[in-house]
Amino acid sequence: MNLKNLYKILLVFGALFITNSAFADFSFNDIELNFAQISDTHISDSPDTTYKLLSHSKELLNSAIEDVNNIHNLDFVVFTGDMVNEPTKKNYRDFFVSLNKLNHPALLLFGNHDGYELNNSEDFLTKDLVYAIIEKSNPYQRFASSGENSSKGSTGYFAFSPNKGYRVIVLDTTTGSENSSNGFLPDEQLIFLDKELSSNPDDVIIIFQHHPVVEPFKSADHKLLNANAYLDVLKKYEKMPVAIFAGHYHCTKIIRKGNVIHVASPSLVTYPNAFRTVSVTNYNDRVIFSFKFHETKLTELQEASKQGVIASALFYGTSSDRNGQVMIRKGYVPKEKLTKDEIKSAKLEAKREKEAQKAEKKAAKKAKKEAKIDN
């Protein structure tokens, strides 16, 4: 068969494929979830620090919202905490003025900067008051946290199903203390998380929170204090595809542990001044997470921010931390690859165990010899 005839046959089969009613209504929208993650906007009128471009925080947020508005296939945009640098009425007013320009539904999460009492000042807002304002001003949040497909009412944590085959879980890892940057997940939310995972065994689980469960880098005063209890819950459902999206560390990192993807995303006010878009495709046998990195177009601000941070490469991440794909096979638990430190630690532990066994045998032999002498 020559190439010309083969081409004609392929055209006929192509026409049959397109006109077949079984495929005419097919769309990847049926199995996809697309969202943007913006984190740590830290809206403030305060002067810049060496770490944050606070005086440009509104400018950077408005620029990111403009960029996001030009992306047309998003289901929602999630803000993973630290919306403001201090929870004042003025800062929240400025944040919501910018948010009002967003053309997509928004989900808002608490960060450690977002709600606490300070010297009984009337200008500072508590978490309860902030969340009441969020629900009144954000229709999508109201639907997600109080709608028919939610598992929790008006609170900083809840769950809902944005699309068939997906379950979104929003957690509040903040303590409500102005003096602590550490996070903590109370028993009530650990039980809630466990229940959500057990009740949705066939869904792709997407979790949003401020503090990462697995640290992108070590920081004693930023970590989730009861991360091990959280990981114990996840371990019970190790065959389920789970992705956890967080901020807080202002850096770009993707860490896979078994079937769980831990995604840390950067801040808008700290280099690299960027946000993520994520596309999740839920096939019958596997799930594919596609990540895309969006840096600010305000390049002069980005360069100024870069000069202000130590170890800028750590915040920027590797190319695979910024863009790429991660595939999880459903029902299959991959063997975890150990890090260099974990391999070193395992070898050291094996050596210690071998030496202990050797010492034990030597002691037993000596005791046996002494027993013979006594007899």
Beta strands, then each sheet from edge to edge (+ up, - down):
strand 1: 32-38
strand 2: 76-79
strand 3: 106-108
strand 4: 158-160
strand 5: 166-170
strand 6: 204-208
strand 7: 242-246
strand 8: 253-257
strand 9: 260-264
strand 10: 274-282
strand 11: 286-295
strand 12: 324-329
sheet 1: 3+ 2+ 1+ 10- 11+ 12-
sheet 2: 4+ 5- 6- 7- 9- 8+
end
